[in-house]
Amino acid sequence: MASITELKNQYPSISLPMTLFFNAYVIIWWLEVGKRVSFLGNIRIEFISGAILAFVAFLRYTSGNHSAKYHSLIPRAILMYLFILSVSLPLAIDFDLSWKTFIDKNIKFAMMSFFISQFALSPRYLGYFLLSSFIALMKVGQECFVGKITGSMVWENQGIPRLHGSPGTMFGHPNSLSGKFVSFLPFLWYVYPVIQSKLMKILIGVQLIFSINIIIFTGSRTGYVTFIAMCVLIFLKSRYKLRIFLFFCVAGMMLVINLPDHYKARFLSSFSGKEAEGQSKDARITLFKDSLTVFINHPLGVGLYCFPVAQERAGRRAQETHNLYTQLLAETGIQGFLFFISLLYVIHRELKRIQNGLRVCIESLGNFTSGGDENMEHLVSMEVKSNTFMIAVSNALLLFMYVRLVLGCFGHDLFEIYWWVMAGCAMSLLKMLSIAEARVAEIELLAETGEVK
């Protein structure tokens, strides 16, 4: 009789304490607990927990627990990108600022990729990582929901009342708050259908309400436009286009009917250029032109986070570029631009490879005949569920990438952790793919040898 435990090809296991510690770190990082709790900030909780994880992850990597069949260009692309940034540091017009950004916003964020690749090595552990991120974002969503009702997190900005996140955190600014929640919607969309737990389905529904509240009441035109772009991408990728189209039409009409006039006018100003207050659109256009000018004058870049410094020295508006692509050109130069795009290309290609491989696995399992062996039927069923979950996550990661690239048209998002989370999840999924393929081959071998008739 075949059973799950009889398969020789098993996903790596991680001790319960390390599993809890890693996922606690994920929650600590997203919620920026050190900024929320002064005591934990004073003892540098994020640094200490990160250092411990780095030590354990390095031990796991050097112990040879990674799959020998795992091949990916992602680690090499990451190292090449970091190398290009490091050799460009002497060109920075403010070396200290550029060096600090390189360490804090690149090396430290790249460690998150490494952590995910070492501690999310099976569908179950990857699910734990996504759950930890979900819990942290749900906490932020709950705070904003209560803050909107009480008015404690709503105040006038650019002529309209706008919902803000907790001051001093990565969620503080309305545009950042909206952009983060729009970009995480793909995970709710793709993972929801494969979740078995009714409780989790309810919680995802609650989080969707929290997300809609944030997207609407932050009054972020970036969030509005990106949300529409995401819906279009979902429609184009869906096999059930008529259903999706009708769903989006009904949902869109309900939103338009119930949307307060302040926010309708805010959305329309994205196209009309008429703002209630301020000239943020004109400022963005000016910064876009200025960043191209900086790139033309410094084709190898002025240094990480140094565009505002260049602006100040030139007597122009000393703000960030508000555009990912011109930020890349102005601050990292043509070499940084090319290697960053190459990194994203490699991640995209590997995610497609993961999807194709997992679909082949599912097709092979679909053609399998158990001969009435209940244990084997259960094993095959569990394999199909695991592979389906991994495909859902890869779909979410691809849409997440597209959404972040759209958001990049309106925000200076180069030094954000999203790119590193994508890389880490893709590396984990690739390792899982090699094991999933071996498990399917082993199941087929069991059938061929006559253990399953």
TIKOL-567656 format. One record per residue (C-alpha): residue in one letter; z, x, y. Coordinates in steps of 0.5 Angstrom, whole numbers, padded with zeros to 4 digits, always signed. Example, Ala and Ser with C-alpha at 12.3 -4.5 7.8 and 13.67 -1.06 7.14 Angstrom:
<balums>
a+0016+0025-0009s+0014+0027-0002
</balums>
This chain:
<balums>
m+0000+0000+0000a-0002+0003+0007s+0003+0003+0013i+0003+0005+0020t+0008+0011+0018e+0003+0013+0012l-0003+0015+0017k-0002+0023+0018n-0005+0023+0025q+0001+0020+0030y+0001+0020+0037p+0006+0025+0040s+0013+0023+0040i+0018+0024+0046s+0026+0024+0046l+0029+0018+0049p+0033+0022+0054m+0027+0025+0057t+0023+0019+0057l+0028+0015+0061f+0029+0022+0065f+0021+0022+0067n+0021+0015+0068a+0027+0015+0073y+0023+0020+0076v+0017+0016+0077i+0021+0010+0080i+0025+0015+0085w+0019+0018+0087w+0015+0012+0089l+0022+0009+0092e+0023+0015+0096v+0030+0015+0094g+0032+0021+0097k+0031+0017+0104r+0034+0011+0102v+0041+0014+0100s+0043+0019+0104f+0048+0022+0099l+0042+0023+0094g+0038+0026+0099n+0043+0031+0101i+0043+0034+0094r+0035+0033+0094i+0035+0029+0088e+0027+0029+0088f+0027+0036+0088i+0032+0037+0082s+0029+0032+0078g+0022+0035+0079a+0024+0042+0077i+0028+0040+0071l+0021+0036+0069a+0017+0042+0070f+0021+0046+0066v+0021+0041+0060a+0014+0040+0061f+0012+0047+0061l+0016+0048+0055r+0012+0042+0051y+0005+0045+0053t+0007+0052+0051s+0010+0049+0044g+0003+0047+0042n+0004+0040+0042h-0002+0038+0046s-0008+0036+0041a-0013+0042+0039k-0018+0037+0039y-0017+0035+0046h-0023+0038+0051s-0023+0036+0058l-0026+0039+0065i-0020+0036+0069p-0015+0042+0069r-0021+0047+0070a-0023+0042+0076i-0016+0042+0079l-0015+0049+0078m-0021+0051+0082y-0020+0046+0087l-0013+0048+0088f-0016+0055+0088i-0021+0054+0094l-0016+0051+0098s-0011+0057+0097v-0017+0062+0099s-0018+0058+0105l-0011+0058+0108p-0012+0065+0112l-0018+0061+0116a-0013+0056+0118i-0011+0055+0126d-0004+0054+0124f-0002+0058+0118d+0005+0055+0117l+0003+0048+0117s-0003+0049+0113w+0001+0053+0108k+0007+0047+0108t+0002+0042+0107f-0002+0046+0101i+0005+0046+0097d+0008+0040+0099k+0002+0035+0099n-0002+0039+0093i+0002+0043+0089k+0007+0038+0088f+0003+0033+0087a-0001+0036+0082m+0005+0037+0078m+0005+0029+0078s-0001+0030+0074f+0002+0035+0069f+0008+0031+0068i+0004+0025+0066s-0001+0029+0062q+0006+0032+0058f+0010+0025+0058a+0005+0020+0057l+0002+0022+0051s+0001+0015+0047p-0001+0008+0049r+0007+0006+0049y+0009+0012+0053l+0003+0011+0058g+0006+0004+0058y+0012+0006+0060f+0010+0010+0066l+0006+0004+0069l+0012+0000+0068s+0016+0005+0072s+0011+0005+0077f+0010-0003+0077i+0018-0003+0078a+0018+0001+0084l+0012-0003+0087m+0016-0009+0086k+0022-0007+0089v+0018-0006+0095g+0014-0012+0095q+0021-0016+0094e+0023-0012+0100c+0017-0014+0104f+0017-0022+0102v+0024-0022+0104g+0023-0019+0110k+0017-0023+0112i+0021-0030+0111t+0027-0027+0115g+0023-0024+0120s+0027-0017+0119m+0021-0013+0118v+0016-0016+0122w+0014-0014+0129e+0009-0014+0134n+0003-0009+0133q-0003-0009+0137g-0002-0016+0139i+0000-0020+0133p+0006-0020+0129r+0005-0015+0123l+0009-0014+0117h+0012-0007+0116g+0015-0003+0110s+0022+0001+0110p+0022+0005+0116g+0021+0013+0115t+0018+0012+0108m+0010+0012+0105f+0010+0004+0106g+0013+0004+0113h+0006+0003+0117p+0002-0003+0116n-0004+0000+0114s-0001+0004+0109l+0003-0001+0106s-0003-0006+0105g-0008+0000+0103k-0003+0002+0097f-0002-0005+0095v-0009-0007+0095s-0011-0001+0091f-0006-0002+0086l-0009-0009+0084p-0014-0007+0079f-0008-0005+0075l-0005-0012+0075w-0012-0015+0074y-0014-0011+0068v-0008-0010+0064y-0005-0017+0065p-0010-0020+0060v-0008-0015+0054i+0000-0016+0056q+0003-0020+0050s+0010-0021+0053k+0011-0028+0057l+0016-0025+0061m+0011-0019+0064k+0006-0024+0065i+0011-0028+0070l+0013-0021+0073i+0006-0020+0074g+0005-0026+0077v+0010-0025+0082q+0008-0019+0084l+0001-0022+0086i+0005-0026+0090f+0008-0020+0093s+0002-0017+0094i-0002-0023+0097n+0004-0023+0102i+0003-0016+0104i-0004-0016+0105i-0005-0022+0109f+0001-0021+0114t+0001-0013+0115g-0006-0015+0119s-0009-0009+0117r-0017-0010+0117t-0017-0004+0113g-0014-0008+0107y-0018-0014+0109v-0024-0011+0108t-0022-0007+0102f-0020-0013+0098i-0026-0016+0099a-0030-0010+0097m-0025-0010+0091c-0027-0017+0089v-0034-0015+0090l-0033-0010+0085i-0030-0014+0080f-0035-0019+0080l-0041-0014+0079k-0037-0011+0073s-0035-0017+0070r-0039-0020+0064y-0036-0027+0066k-0040-0027+0073l-0040-0035+0074r-0033-0036+0073i-0031-0030+0077f-0035-0033+0083l-0032-0040+0082f-0025-0037+0082f-0026-0032+0088c-0029-0038+0092v-0023-0043+0091a-0018-0037+0092g-0022-0035+0098m-0022-0042+0101m-0015-0043+0100l-0013-0037+0104v-0018-0039+0110i-0015-0046+0110n-0008-0043+0110l-0009-0037+0114p-0005-0037+0121d-0010-0036+0127h-0007-0029+0129y-0010-0026+0122k-0016-0030+0122a-0018-0027+0129r-0015-0020+0126f-0020-0020+0121l-0026-0023+0125s-0025-0017+0130s-0027-0012+0124f-0034-0014+0126s-0034-0017+0133g-0030-0011+0136k-0026-0016+0140e-0018-0014+0139a-0012-0018+0142e-0009-0011+0144g-0011-0004+0144q-0017+0000+0142s-0016+0002+0135k-0023+0001+0133d-0026+0005+0139a-0021+0010+0137r-0023+0011+0130i-0030+0012+0132t-0028+0017+0137l-0024+0021+0132f-0030+0020+0127k-0035+0024+0132d-0029+0029+0134s-0028+0031+0127l-0035+0032+0126t-0035+0036+0132v-0030+0040+0129f-0033+0041+0122i-0040+0043+0126n-0036+0049+0130h-0031+0051+0124p-0036+0049+0117l-0030+0053+0113g-0025+0048+0116v-0019+0049+0121g-0014+0048+0115l-0010+0043+0112y-0007+0038+0116c-0010+0042+0122f-0015+0037+0125p-0010+0034+0130v-0008+0041+0132a-0015+0043+0134q-0016+0036+0138e-0010+0038+0142r-0012+0045+0143a-0019+0042+0145g-0016+0037+0150r-0018+0031+0146r-0014+0025+0142a-0009+0029+0138q-0009+0024+0132e-0011+0025+0124t-0019+0023+0123h-0017+0016+0120n-0023+0018+0115l-0022+0021+0108y-0029+0024+0108t-0029+0027+0115q-0022+0030+0114l-0025+0034+0108l-0030+0037+0112a-0026+0038+0118e-0020+0041+0115t-0022+0044+0108g-0029+0046+0110i-0036+0045+0106q-0032+0048+0100g-0026+0044+0100f-0031+0038+0101l-0035+0040+0095f-0030+0042+0090f-0026+0035+0092i-0032+0031+0090s-0033+0035+0084l-0026+0034+0082l-0027+0026+0083y-0034+0026+0079v-0030+0030+0073i-0025+0025+0073h-0030+0019+0073r-0034+0022+0068e-0028+0023+0063l-0026+0016+0064k-0033+0013+0062r-0033+0018+0056i-0026+0015+0054q-0028+0008+0055n-0035+0009+0050g-0030+0013+0045l-0025+0007+0045r-0031+0002+0044v-0034+0006+0038c-0027+0006+0035i-0026-0002+0036e-0033-0003+0033s-0031+0001+0027l-0024-0003+0026g-0028-0009+0027n-0033-0007+0021f-0027-0006+0017t-0025-0010+0011s-0018-0010+0008g-0019-0013+0002g-0013-0017+0003d-0008-0012+0004e-0003-0015+0009n+0000-0008+0011m-0007-0005+0013e-0009-0011+0016h-0003-0010+0021l-0005-0003+0022v-0012-0005+0024s-0009-0010+0029m-0004-0005+0032e-0010+0000+0033v-0015-0005+0036k-0009-0007+0041s-0007+0000+0043n-0015+0002+0044t-0016-0005+0048f-0010-0003+0052m-0013+0004+0053i-0019+0001+0055a-0016-0004+0060v-0012+0002+0063s-0019+0006+0064n-0022+0000+0067a-0016+0000+0072l-0017+0007+0074l-0024+0007+0075l-0023+0001+0080f-0017+0004+0083m-0022+0010+0084y-0027+0006+0088v-0022+0002+0092r-0019+0009+0094l-0026+0011+0096v-0027+0005+0100l-0020+0006+0103g-0022+0013+0105c-0027+0010+0110f-0022+0008+0114g-0016+0013+0113h-0014+0020+0112d-0012+0020+0105l-0014+0027+0102f-0006+0029+0102e-0004+0023+0098i-0002+0022+0091y-0007+0017+0088w-0012+0023+0086w-0007+0026+0082v-0004+0020+0079m-0012+0019+0077a-0012+0026+0074g-0006+0025+0070c-0007+0019+0067a-0015+0021+0065m-0012+0027+0062s-0007+0023+0058l-0012+0018+0056l-0017+0024+0053k-0011+0026+0049m-0010+0019+0046l-0018+0018+0045s-0018+0024+0040i-0012+0022+0036a-0015+0015+0036e-0021+0017+0033a-0018+0021+0028r-0014+0015+0026v-0020+0011+0025a-0023+0016+0021e-0017+0016+0017i-0017+0009+0016e-0024+0009+0014l-0022+0015+0009l-0017+0010+0006a-0022+0005+0004e-0027+0010+0001t-0022+0013-0003g-0020+0006-0006e-0013+0005-0003v-0016-0001+0000k-0020-0005-0004
</balums>
